[in-house]
Amino acid sequence: MKNKTIAVWITLLAGPLGLHRLYLYKRFDGLSWLQLITTLIGTSGVLRARDIGLDDHMSWLLIPWVGLSAAAAALTAIVYGLMDTEKWNTRFNPALAKDDSAGESSWLTIGGVVIALLLGATALLSSLAFSFQRYFEYQAEETPVAAVLVGPKKSAG
């Protein structure tokens, strides 16, 4: 029996590692591996930025992956939490009746959905803001200030 509330909270807390799929499907499938790999890639970017500094170009390419993985896990938790009882039991508890209490939502389920919405939006927007900030700082470093203020040089002729 797969409980919807437990699935929402596992997805919220351990979703970036793909552990919610282990609970629901009793196996570590391709999507679990994909989420685990993106989390590890992003974490390696965070560690690299901590060791080398934020001026490292590879770190600002890797860091957003952990935020995207967290946002994907939060979105999955929201989908699970808002799933209808009959649909939940049909998909995850086929041996039980369609209106069994395992697929019902409680206040803990809704609380998990609300927290998932807050954390997911924060993770996604933070990842995008960080990567765009680093990208535009990199572009600004490549363009000399004098060329922007004066304009292109005219050839003598």
N, C-alpha and C positions, 0 to 999 in steps of 0.2 A: 504494500500500500504506500503510495507516494502522496505525502501531505503537501498541499499548495503553500501553506505558510512556511513550512520548513524549506521548501524549494526556493521561495522568494528570498529568504534570509541567507541561505547557502550561496545563491547566485549573487546577492549583494556583497557578501563578505569574501567569498572565495571564487567568484565568477571569473576574474581576470586570470586565474590559474586553471580554469576549465573544470573545477571540481563539482560544479552543479550538474554537469552532464554525467559524471560518475554516479551521482545520487539518482538521477532520473532514469538513466539507461543502463546502469551497472557496467559501463565500459568507458574507456577513454578513446573517443573516436576522433575523426579528422578535425572537427570544429574545436574540440578540446585542445588538441595539439596546436592548432592555429592560434587560439587565444593565449595559450601558455607561451608560445614562441614570441608573439608580439609583446607580451608582458616582459619577457626576459630581454628582448631587444631594447625596449624602452628603459628598463632598469639598468642595463649596461650603459646606456647613454647618460643616465643620472649619475652613475658611479664615475664614468669618464669625465663628466663636467665637474664633479667634486674633486677629482684628482688633478686634472689638467687645467680646468677653469672654463668659464663660459665662452671664451673666445675660440674654443675648439669647434670647428665646423661640423665634425662628425657627431659630436654630442648633441648639437641642436637639430640634427637630422634624426637622431635616434630617440630623443626624449619624448616627442609627441606620441610615439607608439604605445607607451604605457598609459597615457591618457585616453587614447582611442580604445584600448582594450578595456579600461575601466568604464568608459562610456557605453561600450557594447554590452558589457555585463549588466550595467544599470538598466539599459533598454530591455534586455532579456528579462530581468527581474520585474520590470513594469508589465511586460507582456504576460508573464506567468501570473502575476498578481491580479491582473484585470481579466484573465481568462474565465469564461463562464464555467460553472460547476459541471454541467453535463459534458462540455468539451474537454475539460480537464480530466474527468474520470474516463471518458472514452479514449483519450490519448495516453494517459499514464497509468490508469487503473482499469484496464479492460475487463477484469474478472469481477469487479464490483458493480453495483447498480449505478446508473447514470446520475442519480441524485444523492449518492453517498456523501457523508460529511467530510471525507478526505479532500474533496475538491471545493469545499466551501471557503469563503473568505471570512476572516475575523478582523478585529481591530489591529491585531499584530500584522496581518497581511497588508492592510491598508497603510499602516505605519511604515512597513518595509517599502511599499510602492512610493510613498512620499519621500522617504530618505533616498531611495534610488533616483528619483527625479532630481532632487537637489544635488546629490553627488555626481550623477551622470552629466548634468548640465555644467557643473563646475569643472569636472575633468575635461570635458570636450572643449569648452571655451578657454580654459587655461592652456590646453595643448595648442589650440589654434593661435592664441595670443602670443604664446612663447615662440612658436616657430615663425610666425610672421614678423615679430619684433626682431628676432635674430636675422632673418632674411633681409629685412630692410636696413638693419644696421650694417650688415655685410655689403649691401649695395651702396650705402652711403660711404663706406670706407673705400670702395673701389673708384668712386667718382670724386675727383679733386674739387675742392670748394671753389677755387679760382675759375675753373671751367664752367661751373654752374653760374657764378656771378657775372663773369665777363662774356661768356659765350664762346663759340668755337673761334679758333685763330683764323685770320684771313691771310691768304698767301700773298706775298708781295709780287706784283707782276705787272 
